[in-house]
Amino acid sequence: MLQKFFKYHGAGNDFLLIDNRDGRLSLSPGQVKSLCDRHTGFGADGVMLLERSEKKDFRMVFYNPDGSGGMMCGNGGRCIVSFAADLGVVSGNFPVEFEAPDGTHTAIILGGKPEQRTIRLKMNDVSGVTIYPEDKACFLDTGTRHLVRFISSLESYPVEEEGKTLRMDTRFAPEGTNVDFVEPVLQQAQEPVLRVRTFEKGVEGETLACGTGIVASAVAACFKGIEGKSLPDGRVSYDMKAAISDLAVDFIPEGKGTGFKAKDIWLTGPAVFVGTMECFI
């Protein structure tokens, strides 16, 4: 069957998207791996199917490039909202609601050209942060499992080597974990920004950005007492810098220590249309 694909990226995290509202397409792990291969396929950090939903505007089905699925992707969530707008499934004038592997999400299209929108995506609340003092790290689940380590000299840090070791650590078996390396720095205006590099399971390497990792890094920073910008009604906001894009995370923190929670979390960033392609699958 000749299938049309649409390529988008969110902060450099790139995806192949398919309109599967007719329900005809079912992808095997092998097909996903072939499509995502950057030498013999089209190349991507994942594949997503946009499907019909009886309850919400649509349903998001996400696959990692190794063919695994069942998890949320923050950058992918923004991209599939933009894709839905391009298909006419949703309108930019109203909030978008869609089903994802970790539950229901809401998104708001803030503006921009159709080929490059800025989208604000609501993520799941976070509770239960586990501290690993020996690794100077925190473990938490933002729709996908993340170990967040705070370091210095991020640019020269051995992300691939350290990420692979921690991703396979027996403490996180059998599912494994994504690993985020975070460096808090001050911008010229003396405002804090969190620089983030992520080693992603499923990709088994570093990606240009990871949406759930960006959220995990911001929440972990707040948990550790790294100040962000104070907003009305008790909200805090963190400016985040991935490899090629700037993003933002804001939420309401509650409690301290084992009682810490992050509620009403929003991830804001770009969703960029790259192009279309066709192949037989």
Buried (B, 14 or more C-beta within 10 A) or exposed (E): EEBEBBBBBBBBBBBBBBBBBEEEBEBEEEBBBBBBEEEEBBBBBBBBBBBEBEEBBBBBBBBBBBBBBEBBBBBBBBBBBBBBBBBEBBEBEEEBBBBBBBEBBBBBBEEBEEEEBBBBBBBBBBBEBEBBEEBEBBBBBBBBBBBBBBBEEBEEBEBEEBBBEBBBBEEBEEEBBBBBBBBBEEEEEEEBBBBBBBBBBBBBBBBBBBBBBBBBBBBBBBBBEBEBEEEEEEBBBBBBBBBEBEBBBBBBBEEEEEEBBBBEBBBBBBBBBBEEEEEEB
